[in-house]
């Protein structure tokens, strides 16, 4: 009897244990079948609202050296990377017609000068001979008029003879004055011809000098000059010169069309360069160009380095963050915590939409202006497929800085972020 009773108790215990085990397994299955979410905490820290762009270090001004004439490159006097001085000869482009025109203009000028020189001009000497002859005739006519006037006083000549002599003298005098006026007019014409010839000579000599290309500034030859013996057309590219001193270098950024309205002169910019990993350079907007690149739909913006790096070189590339608003100390969460304009938390094991209000937002962080406190837990994994108020479990807890760093763009994107 006791044995049967003992067996009954054993069966009861086994049944109870089985029920408890089944319930435990069911509870475990339920627990682990709940959606898992990743969470982090609200912390205090800085936040920056900015937009991003890529850029290239380049001289503030570049000077394309183009041929002023069409011809053959007979000499190349510099090479890529060479430092040059203002006015230094860079290359020679030869056009034989320019030399011919210069020689012709110089010869024509000498001829014009000879014609305008009274000692050499055959035209002026002819006028001088005619004037001298007419002056002598005038002297004779004057003597004849005086003789007839004296005779008329003694009644030895008629008044008509005296008048004719006077009229003859006046006519010769008029001819003499006319010759003088003609000579003066011709001299002025010849002098004008000299002035025109001098202008033509100056133009021809200037065109001849344009065969020699000179540096407009103290700078550096940026590219490989055109090869000697090459034929170039007028305005054909020969080389590029730029002032590459450290203080003359800027970062030229390509800002997307949707962001260019946010660019202002003297705006703060943070920059990173691939050549200087781990460093952040401060800059300010110096100039915004008004015309967009028609293919890329980007606007060029020049940024001046606040403290230029002596090792900067043209052609270095990097990324820029154009600062719009900043908070040195604020409640912040990783930017992925803001989902569809809201921040989600876990209350009593359930996914709950918080009353948080959002302020400044950057790629990495978002400012919380109300509704949450430092230390509060927020969800950073996507919640789009989880109904509100669903039971959830915490799959992982991430450090807030680590979570924010997950938002930094990769090198194939835009900005590498700040350390």
Buried (B, 14 or more C-beta within 10 A) or exposed (E): EEEEEEEEEEEEEEEEEEEEEEEEEEEEEEEEEBBEBBBBBBBEBBBBBBBBBBBBBBBBEBBEBBBBBBBBBEBBBBEEEEEBEEEBEBBBBBBEEBBEBBEEBBEBBEEBBBBBEEEEBEBBEEBBEBBEEBBEBBEEBBEBBBBBBEBBEEEEBEEEBBBBBBEBBEEBBEBBEEBBEEBEEBBEEBBEBBEEBBEBBEEBBEBBEBBBBBBBBBBBBBBEBBEEEBEBEEEBBBBBBBBBBEEBBBBBBBBBEEBBEBBEEEBBBBBBBEBBEEEBBBBEBBBBEEEBEEEEEBBBBBBBBEEBBEEBEBEBEBBBBBBBEBBEEBBBBBBBBBBEEBBBBBEEEEBBBBEBEBBBBBBBBBBBBEBBEEEBBBBBBEBEEBEEEBBBEBEEEBEBEEBBBEBBBEEEEBBBBEE
